[in-house]
Amino acid sequence: MARNRHLALLALLGGLSACSGGESGAGNAAAPAPAGLSALSAAEMTRLGIRFAPVERVSDLPIATVPATLAPPPNARVAVAAVIPGVVTRTLVVEGDSVRQGQPLAVIAAREMITLAAGIEQASARVAVARASDRRLGQLAREGVIAGARADEARAALREAEAELSERRRTVRLVNGAPASGSYTLTAPITGKVTKATIQTGSPVSEATSAYVIDATSRYELTAQLPERLLGQVRPGMTVRLPGDVRGEVTSVGHALDPETRSATLRARVPAGAGVVSGRALPATLFAPAPAGAIAVPAGAVVEVKGKPSVFVRSGKGVAVRAVQTGDRADGRIVIRDGLRAGEQIAVAGMSELKSIAGHD
């Protein structure tokens, strides 16, 4: 394949040489191409693997790439505790499982749930008696048979009984209890992934048992060491990009330099995405807002011609070499300060062939 491409390039060079002033045929030789312009047809460029892309404006520009580490933010890790002592009768998830908020994790048999069931029945009975007494004494008070104070006392007793019953029922709801079966269910307080499971079927648990640890997988915190030279350039609110085009936002930049590394701590908020895994070390590219009208091109599109950074620009008559003034380079792109306009088509593949055709190899 490479040999055929090389032969095609040689044939094309020969054809261009003949067209630009070699042997004249019948006195009607083609006019030579202007300096710096290679007269290539679309078919010839396709055959040589030359591809073009438009120059686009950019809203932000990469300023640096720094090593970083991912971790769940402090408020995104939750421990699920066994609030009532008991014995695990069933486990429903294992370490590594993804869970949604409210999903059952384990069933625990607890003697206290039986006690709660009895307490709810007793409280319900007291409420029934107090309600009947309230109705009877209220009616007698309205008829003038008894003093109104006695009816008020009955009403207060009813409210007290109802409050006790409501509290017992609230306790059962909080622990997802099933008093009739003497058990309760641990559920996931957040949506995420089970990163730690310390219980198994048959094991005893108590209030001090952290049965599961769940990490929220919808957000992560990125921590990086920002070099001293970038202090003052990076501010909260700027964009940070990870491999896979996962974009986050800088949340804080430290003001104290580590005396050994001469760097400050940068933190950013990052959403879930491909390759975003807690504990992973990876490069993070920082972006700053671009000036109005700023443009950037792929780094591979800029080549050195006669000692100057240049690009190959497509025109109606072929491809022209144009020197450009470059700026910062990061994230595989180069900022172009001068020499190009947004919308122009530049070569992004086949630059070596173009340099050979233009005689700048």
N, C-alpha and C positions, 0 to 999 in steps of 0.2 A: 504493500500500500504506500509506504513512504517513498519507494523508488518510483512508482507511477506518478506520485504527486510531484516529485522532483523533476521528472521528465516533462510533466505538464508545465511546470514553472519555466524550465529552460525553453520550451517551445514558445511559451507566451512572451518571454523576454526577447526571443528572436523576432517574433512578430511585431512587438512594440518597437524594436530597433529598426526594422525595415520600414515601419510606418513613419518614423520620426527623422528620416533623412538618409536612409541607406541607398539602395539602388532605386532609381526613378524608372517608372514604367510608362512609356509612351508620353512622357512629359506631363503626367498628371499625378505626381507623388503627393501623399497627404501632408498637410502642414504639420510641423513639429508641435508637440504639446507644450503648453506654457511651463516655465521653470517651476519645479516642485509639484507638478500635477502628473499623475499617472492615469492615462486614458484607458480605463478598464470598463468593459461592459458588465452588465449584471450576471450574464452567464459565466463570464471568466471569473468573476469574484466568487460565484457559487462553487465553481470547479476547484478553486484554490482554498476553499474553506474560510473565506473572509466574511465575517458577520458584523453587522452594525447595530447600534442601539442609540436612542435619542438621549441627549443631555437633559437631565431633569433638575429642577430646582429642589432644594432640600430645606426642611423646616428646622432640622437640628443637625449638628455635626459632631462626629466622634472626636473626643479630645484625648482619650487614653484608654488602655485596657489594663485592668488590675486583677490579680488573683483574689478569689473570694470563696466563701464557704456558706452553704445553706443550712438553715435550722428553722424549726417552728418558732414563731414569736412567743414571748412569755405567756400571753393570754390565749394561746392556741393549743396548749397541752393541758389535758384534764385527767385527773385520777378519779376512778369510779370506786367508791368505798362501800363496804358492806355495813350498812348503818345499824343492823340488828344482828346479834349473834345467832349462829345457826350452822347448818351443814348443807353443803352444795349438793343438790340432787340432780342437777342437769346443767351442762354448759352448752351454749348455743353458738359461740364464736371462738376462734383461736387467734393466736398472734399473727398479724399480717392481714387479717380480714378487713375489708372496708365496711363501715357501718353508717347508717343514717340516724339522725336524731330521733330518740324515742324507741329505737330498735331493741328488743330483748337481748340480753347478753348471757344471763344465767338465772336459774331458779334455785332459791334457798329455802329450806325448811327451817322454821323458827318457832320455838315454844311461845315466844312473846306474841306471835300472830294469833295463837289460840286464845291467849289471855285477852288480846284486843277484841277478838270476836265475841267473847263472853261479855266484855265491857260494853260493846256496842249494843248487845241485846238488853243488858240491864239499863243502859241509858235510854234506849228506845222505850222500854217499859215505863221508866220514870216520866218521860215526856208524855206518854199516853195518859198516865194518871194525872199529871199536872195540867194537861189540856182539859181533861174532863172537869177537874176541880175549878179551873178558871171559868169554864162555861157556866157551871152550876152557881158558883158564888157571884159571878157577874150578874146573872139573872136575878138572884136574890137581892143584890144591892140595888139594881134598877127598880125592883118592886118595893123597896124600902124595908125589907124584912131584916137585913143586916146592915151594919155600917159599911160605908164605902171602903174603909181602910182594909177590911178583910178581903175584899175583891182585889184591891191593889196588891196585897201580899200574895194572893194566888197567881196574879199576873207575873209578879217578880219570880216566883218559884218556877213558873213555866219557862220563862226566859232563861233562867239558870240551867234548867234541865236541857233545853234546846242547845245552849252554848256547849254544854258538856258533850252531847251527842255529836255536834258539828265538829268539835275538836278531835274526837276519837276517829271520826270518819276521815277528817283531813289527814291525820297521821297515816291511815291506811293508804290513802291516795298518794301521799308523798313517797312512800316506799313501794308503790305498785303492788300492794298486798292483796292476797286472796285469803281472808280470814277463814272461810269455810274449809279450805284445804290446809290451813296452817302454814302457808308459804308466802314468799314475796319474790318479786322479779327485779333484778338489776337491769337498768336500761341505759342506753347511750345518751349522755347529756348533749353531745354535739355530733355533727356529721364529720367523719374522718376515718382514720385507719387505726386499728388496734396495734400499738407498738410494744405492748407488754401485757402478758397474762400470767397471773401468779396463782390462780386457783384451778382445781380440777374436781371432777365428780368424786364426792365422798370426803373432801377436805373440809375441816371446820373453819369458820370465819368469825371475825368479831369486828367491833367498831374500828379497830386499828388496821384492819386488813384492806390494803389497796388492791382490789381484785383485778382491775384493768387500768391501763394508761392509754388514752386515745389522743392522737395528734390530728388537729384539723389539717386537711390536705388542700383546702381552698386558698391558703395563703402561707407564705414563708417569709423569713427574715434573712436577708443577705448581709454578711459582715465582710468587709474588705479593709486592707491597709492602704490608705491614701498617701502617696509620696508627698514629701514636703513641697516639691515644686508645684503641686496642684492645689495646695491650700489657697483659698481665695478665689479659685476658678470654679470649684464644685460647691453647689449650694443645695439645700433641701428643695425638692420639687423637680429637680432635673431627672432625665430619663436614664435608666440603666438597662442594658440589653444582655441577655444570656444566649448561649448557643441554642439554636432552634427558634430564634426570633421571639423569645419570651421577654417581654418588656415590663419593667417595674419602675418604682419611683424612689429617689433618694429621700430618706426621712430625717437623717441627722448626719452631721459631719463634726467630728471631735476637734477641739481647739488645742489639745495638749499633744505634743510630739513625744513618741517613744524615743528615749535617748539612744537606744541601740539601733533601731530600724529607721529612725528619722521619718516616721510616718504617723498619721493620725487614723483613728477608727472611723470608718464610714458604714452606715447602716441604710438598708433600702428595703422597701416592701415589695414582694414579688408574688404574683399569682401562680396558681398551679399550671403546669404545662409539661410538655415532653422533656424528659431529662431532669425535671425539677424534683430532686429527692433529698430528704433531710440528711445532712452529714456530708453531702457531696461537695468536693472542691472543684471549681471551674472558673474560667476567665469571665470577667464582667466588663463590658465596654460602656464607658460613661459618655453621655451626649450633652452638649450645651446648645441653647437656642442659636440658630444661624442668623446672620445678618440678612436683611431684605435682599432678595435676588441671588442668594448664594447658590452655587452649584458644586457638585462633586461627581467624580467619574470612577469607574473601577480602576484599581491600581494597575492592573495589567494592561489597560488601554494607553498608559503613558510610557513612551519609550524615549531613549536618548538618540537624537539625530544631530550630528555635528556638534556634540557636546551640550545640547540644550534639550530639556524635557519637551517632548512634542507628542501630538496625536495625529491620527489620520482622519481627515474630515471628508465625508462624501459630498460631492457636488454633482451638478447635472452633467459635467464633462468627465467625471472620473473620481479619483481620490487625491486629495491634496495633503501635503505635510504642513502642519501648523505648529509653531512653537507656542508654548503656554507657560504662564507663571503659576507655579504650584504652591500650595500651602501645607497644612497639617495632613498627616497620613495616619489613618487608624481604621480598624474594622474592615480592611480590604478596600478602602476608598481613599481617594486623594482629592482634597479641596482644590478647585481651580480658581485662582484669583483674577486672572486676566487671560484673554485669548480665545475664549469660547462663549457662546450664548446658549441659553436654554432652547431646546428644540432642534439644535443641530445634530446630525447623525455622525457618530464617530465609530471607528472600528474597535471591536472588543474581542475579536479573534482573527488570527491570520496576520498579526503584525510583522512577523519575520519575513513572510512572503512579500508584504508591502515594502519593507525596507530593502529587500533585494531588487524588486522592480524599480524602486525609486533610485537605486544606486547608492544607498546609505548603509549597506550591510557591514 
